[in-house]
């Protein structure tokens, strides 16, 4: 027993001594975590370089765009062909993808040998052979009668310009075909296929085997956004944000980047880590100085690296008693399969001894221990370097997503990973150590290069079909120049109807006189109160106006909420609430005893008989208070003040917010004679010649007309441009059939139009995996502020997804792109329609003045104009296009409904005083 223990002790000691000897000899191949973190940082820098337009030409890691923009979402279905050309065998595949809710698929394949004379011969002959094999495969599977989409896996570096076009950059893995380099390999395949008139195959996608691996795994696990090949060759791909890819136009969405990481270090970036053995191996290769990273980690080279190390150790007398055999002198004699077999530790040293004996090396026990450890160090270094580069990709993904911690899946394929007994475990362990904030699942790909190509094709097929349906839905929102001119002309007609006595009653654009007959001249002064009622909030303001050289306007205000029950209660309750708010403000400002002149901004359609009399025509913006329509709102306010019996006010003017906007800008620019509101509601006012206003006595001077253009189209004159979504929004509103133009142009309704489109697209299975969430069913959930946020050019899709998540909509990257597109279509149409209406007003002003060219300023207010990233630009462009003889300047109003009301009151007081004198 003691002898057995002693023997075991001697063996352990022997093993330790041999391992230490090899460790000292191969010290430079053992990489610490600090070194690996440094490699990771170097690779990250190379990725950035490869993605930049200016730096890509000198980058070693080429970061090739694959034009694969979407991962499988589980809705793919149909029959797809794939051909796989990448090594000594060519494969044809038929993939059936089932729409059974289980994401199941069926793969049938056939292998065809690729003769050496073809791999190193003429390109046309090779592709003719591929076409012949595909024809044979289709005949075998009885597929000749079908028109099928095909994915082409071509496992060599290609510069792609679109999904179905790729130019071969350089041959690797002994691929030395003539006449193919710098040529589009898809066109070569298509030419070869066209020779066979009896088959109809549509080549939809060119796929790298690495991308195919990611897509195959992505079908089974939708978290998979990285593909890794570690076998005879090595490469990685991942989904990159489009905004970071300078080589491709566009910033929306993501695209799979084929890193071609095998060339990492070709510029000397890894020279400090390359050993004398790496250099010797490189010099003896087919492509010296190239693919240096691949030569350090892929199975094609690891066996040769082991041979070179063993040869030198033997020459130095450290192995095999210094006897150099023919095997050690023969290049390629030790292969990766030998290395893998020798690292099967469970077999002890028996495998190692057997393999070395077959190579006529006749090893001792010490030799077997040393050789096994050399294999371990070489394959461990490979796993370490692979892990460092993969960790760099995972870190980039996490940072792109702005996550502190990320869960993701890496699809993986390749002989080294699959067959080496320790490799996978080592790789996983090192990756998790280098990126502890990434929870990584490694998913083994099943036929990545074949099924993957079919999946890319299936996704491309799905996206093309979806694009057709989305385009059809949004085509209704595209307005031609001719259509916009029609809208402008119809608006002009309606403006005239509203001004004429005999047609005013039936006009949809009411053209209400405001009895505001002047704009500020700079002599206004004093203290004024202003009330502002136009939405869910109500404001009370104290405005101090100074005239002369120190001309200024000072404002103090307080905001009060109007609860829904009061908005939709009785008129008496609404005006009592308003007076309660005024009382609070007067108390707060300490001016309860003063009888100040007051301007009341009432942003609803009113018919005025004088500047201080306004009869409500009808509620808009969600107000439904009873016993108000047809009543004078000034009288209702005075009655409520009397009921309270605490203070008295001099109500001088009832004002529309649009008029207030014009007056505010008119205080700064005397050329401002148009006011526009583009916010929750939509409206325009302008200074009209009295002689054209038939419903008011007198022909001298001008008067501001509140167009109330929101009702434009209520007579059906713009039904040709209303979509089914507009009709759904209208039918679900508080005032069906009314304010149709406003419902197509104002902030209150745009979000609801978007919601209706999203529901329709989801029903068609084009969004949110076909699932209509509870939140999407809620009317009003999609506020217009979300349109402004989503359409912001500065906003990455990740942030769009977060906005949608806040709304309870679990979206993919592709969903986010579609939602952004929908928002853009709806808001662009709104701005164009608004511009067409405004062009009609500008043209009318030009004709009124009888000038060839009009210079005029439009005072503008409203959140849609101010906050939406594109609305104002599209509006301005449309006006310029439709009213080319008008030079229109747009001026942002500063508090038109508050300051404007006070200025109207001040102007009215000034004109009243002038009249008295």
C-alpha angles and dihedrals in degrees: 000000000000089000091054091051091047091050091049090048091051091049092049091048090047091049092049091049093050092046091050090049092053092042090055091046094048096035092134092057094059106088123199123215090255090057091047092050087052091051088049091054091047091051092049089054090050091051091054089048091051092050095052119091094219097041100040096084091063097036118110093203098064098197093207116202109236096193088229099135103171140043121222112281098192096256095093115118141166142058120310135179125215132186121198121203112174116112144357092323131055118210134199119201137191113200123191113197113198126213093212099122090251097086091235126163139178125220127199119180142178127198122220123188115242106218116225092237089061096047090052097030138071121333096222091053092050093052091045087055091050090051091048091051091048090051090051090049093050091049090049091051094040092242101128093102093056129086103225135181114235135207118206117211108201110174099202130091110278131175104227123203094179137358094272099040130069135160117213110242102187139342118249134174090042092302100150103156114160123235096019105090113105089009128118103253093198092059088050090053092045091051090051092048092049089064087069103070093179096068129064112204125162113205102215103165144026110207135187113223090242091056089046089055092052092047094048091052090040089062090059098036119027091200090068109111101145128069123196131187118192111170134084085342130020134217143142136210132186142174109270128190110258091226089067096050106089092176093068128055118244137046102222124107131341138294133200111250119207100211097195085208094174089091093056106129096025087121093055096266091131099037092112089058098043114098130211087262092056090051093048092048091050093050090053094048129099091249110036115198093017135099090014095161090050089051090056096050115020124096091235089073107026095082090051090048090054090049093053092049093048090047093055094043089051092049088052090052095248095118140033091008088289093294111142111208127203088252092061090049094049116091113233094013093122109057134188091258087062092050092049093048093049090053094059093113093183088067089057112211097323096097091046093049092047094049094046091047090052086055089054092246097125097205130203120223089262090053091051092051092048095046092048090052092048088055090049094051093047095048092040090054089051091052091045095052091044089050092050093053092043090049088054090055092047091049090051091050091050093048091047088056092044091229127151089208128019135197114205143150129232115208108214138190139160139102096259092056094042103042108028108097097222106021101091093047092049093047093050092047095050094044092052090048093050095045106031090164092063120079100208127192116195112212120191112227121230108214094338096174094051107030088035092058089049090050092051087050091046091051091047089049091049093047092049091052091045092048089056092053094044092048090050091052094047096040087081089067095053109101119196122218088251091054091048090051088053090052090049092050093047090049090051090052091050091049089056092047090053093052096049120087097222096047101033095090093058097035117117092208099060099198093206117200111234098192087229098136102173144034125227117287098187098257094095115118142158141067119304137177121222130193120199120198114166111117143358091317128062124203134200117198139187109207123192114196122194124192133199126041092336092051110167145143120224121190136194119183146168127204123220128187122235109214118224092244089059093044088055100031128083126315091240091055091049095051093042088055090050092051090047088056091048090051091051091050095047089049090047092050094041094235102112094127098051119097099217127182109255135205116201115208104204108176098198131093109283132175107218126204091181138353092276099040121077125168114201109240095190141324122260135173095052098305115136104162109159128237093026107094110094091018129111106253092203090057090048090052092047090049091052091049089051092049090054092045095195104110142359131227136191104235102203103166142015106211137192114223090235091058089046089054092052092047094049091054090040088060088061100032121030088199091069108108101146128067123197130189116195105170135083086343132021127229145140135208130184142174107267126191109256091228089066095051102085095176093064124062118243136048103217125102128346139294131199112249119207099210097194085206093173088092092059108126096025086119091058096256093131098036089115090071098039112105129210086258091057089050092050091050091048094048091050094048129098091250110038114197093017134099091015095162091049089051089058097044112028131089093238092069108027094082090051091051088052090050091053091051091048090051090051093048091047091052087054089053093246097117141038091006089292092294116131104208123215091249092055088056091059115100112232095017091120103066120193091243086069089057089055092048095044094048094049109124090217093057117099118216088250089065090045087055090051091052089050090048089053086057090052093254112134101207136181122220089262091051089053091054091051093047090051090050092050091050090049094051093049097045094043091054090048092052092046093050090047089049092050090053092047091049088057090054093046091050090050091052090050092052091045089056092043093227131143091222127025126208111195141153125226117206108216135194136163137095094255091059094039103041108026109096096223109016097091094047094049090046092052093046091051094050090049091050096046099038103037093163093058123081100206121191118196117214122189112233119229105219100328095178094053109026089031093056090051091048092050088050090048092048091047090051091048093049091045091052090048089051092050092050 
